[in-house]
Amino acid sequence: MAKPPSKLAAFFQAQRGVVAIEFALIFPVLFALVYATISYGMAFLLLQSFTYAAEDALRAALATDCNAAICTVAELKPVVSAQVSQSLDWLSTSIVNEAVAANDFFTCNADMLCKVRLSATPILPGITLPLVGEVPDLPERLVGIASLRL
């Protein structure tokens, strides 16, 4: 004669589908947290890299020997572009080209206050979750700016 199932065995049989339901409820929240952490990390890495590259490019412009006493934008722009490309060589070429493609990428005013502005769209796009919205909520463009009086 077979023994009736113990209370412990009956408890575990009653809990069979609960783990799957709990996983289905918790996974989207955990996924959103991990994705947001990675996306924010990539965005901050891109911002810091753009700022560093802009500062490095202005240091290279400062060290440039020019034909006249005061350098022109035409003389400095190739040096700045080359230094930005060298500083961001670990990024894909499409991101670097996007960063330097703007018309105001390198500007100098009459007082020789020069500014380098690098911008690109975030590498990882946000995802839209129900009841939460877009995760992460990043700006349209990530911008790194540096300025220096030459």
N, C-alpha and C positions, 0 to 999 in steps of 0.2 A: 504494500500500500504506500502510495506517495505521500510525502510530508507536505503539508500546506506551506506556502511561501512565508518566510519570516516577515516581520514588520519592516525590517530594514530593506529587504528585497522588494517588497511592495512599494516602499517609499521611492526607491530608485526607478522602478518601472513607471511610476506616476510622473517622474521628472524627466522623461526621455526627451521631449521636444523643447523643454524650457531653455536649454543651452543654446539651441539654434535661434530661438526668439530673442534671447538676451544679446547674442552676437549681432543679430540683425538690427537691434535698436542701438547698440553701442558703437558698432563699426563706423557709421557715418560721422559720428562726433570725433572719434579718434582719428579717422582719415582726414577730416577737416583740420584738426589741430596739427597733424604732421605736415600736411600740404602747406598750410599757412606758415609754419615755422620754416620750411624749406624755401618757400617763395619770398618771405621777408628777408631771409638770410641772403638769397641771391640778389635781391634788390639792394640791400645794404652793401654787399660786395661790389656791385656795379657802381653805386654812388661813390664809394670810397675809391674805387679804381679810377673813375672819371676825374675826381678831385685831385688825386695824386698825379695823374697823367697831365692835367691842366697845369698844376704847379711845376711839374718837371719840364714841361714845354716852355713855360715862361723863364725858368732858370736857364734853359738852353738859349732862349732868345736874348737873355741878358749877357751871355758869354759870347755872342756872335760879333765878329769883326765886320763892320760895315764900311762902305766906300766913303761916306761922308761922316761928319761928326754926329749926326742924328740919323739913325736907321729909319728906313721907310717900311711900310707894311709889306710892300712887294718883296723886300729883302728878307723880312722876318718870317713871313707865312710859310715858305718851304721848310725852314728850320723847325718851326713849331709843328707843322704837319708830320715831319719825319720823327720828331721826338714823341709825339702822341702815338704814332704807329708803333714805335719801339716800346713804349711803356705799356701799351695794351696788346702786345704781340701774343699773349696767352688767350685772348678772346678771339672769336671767329671774325673773319674779315668783314662779314656783312654787318656785324655790330659796330666795328670800328669805322667802317665807311658811313654808316648811319649817324654815328656820333659826330663826325667831322663834316657832314654834308650840309649843315645849315649855313645860311648866308652870314650869320653873326658868329660863326665858329671862332674867328680871331679878329679882334678889332682893336684899334688904337685911336685915341682922340688927339687933339692938337697939343696937349700937355704930355704926350707919350705915356698916358695911362693905358696900358694894354690889358685886354681881357680875353681869356680863352674860355669858351662855353661848350661843353660836350653834353649831348643828350641823346637818349635812345629809349625805345619802348622797353618795358620789363621783359626779361627772358621767359619767365613762366607766367602765363596768363592766369587770371583769377577764374575760379569755378563758382557757379551759382548753386547754392544749396537751399532746399525748401526751408522756410521759416527762419533762415539765417541770413540769406542774401549772398553777395559776392564775397568769397574768401580767397585770398586776402584783398582788402580794398586798397589797391595801389594807385598812384597817380598815372595819368596817361603817358607821361614822359619822365624819365629819371635824369636829373640834370646835375652836373658837376661844374662849378665855376671857380676860376682863380683869376686874380688881377695883380698887376705889378706896374709900378712907375719906372720906366726905363730911363 
